Structures are given as C-alpha cells and as structure tokens.
Amino acid sequence: MILITSIVVLFRFIPQPWRGILDFGVIIGLSWGIVATLYFLAKYWRSADVPFDGEVVEYGDSE
C-alpha cells in the first residue's frame, strides 16, 4: 500500500501533457481488463460445461 500511495503522490507532480498520457494509459488498461473479464464471463455462460477445474491444485500433490 505504501508503494501504491507513493506512486499516486509522485504522479501528481508530473506536468502536462505527460500526466494526460499517463491517465490515458490507465484508462486503456482498465478498459482492457473490463472487456476481457466480460468476454470470458460471456464465454463461460454460453458453455454447457465448465472448461476448467474450480479447485486450486498445488504442484507436488500426489493422490
């Protein structure tokens, strides 16, 4: 949390147009994440079966 807070405080001192470019990059990144999440959610809803195992399997486990 200290690292994220420090980055936010430091970015407040970045002059224009660099701050606008940085904000645009954040918007693009968040938009891409939302689109990818919605895509895979829709793909999951349309599927008749679950294409992955819901359990987390750790390496080295032997059954």
Contacts in CASP RR format, 6 or more apart in sequence:
PFRMAT RR
TARGET T0000
AUTHOR 0000-0000-0000
METHOD contacts of the structure
MODEL  1
MILITSIVVLFRFIPQPWRGILDFGVIIGLSWGIVATLYFLAKYWRSADV
PFDGEVVEYGDSE
11 19 0 8 1.000
11 22 0 8 1.000
14 22 0 8 1.000
44 50 0 8 1.000
44 51 0 8 1.000
END
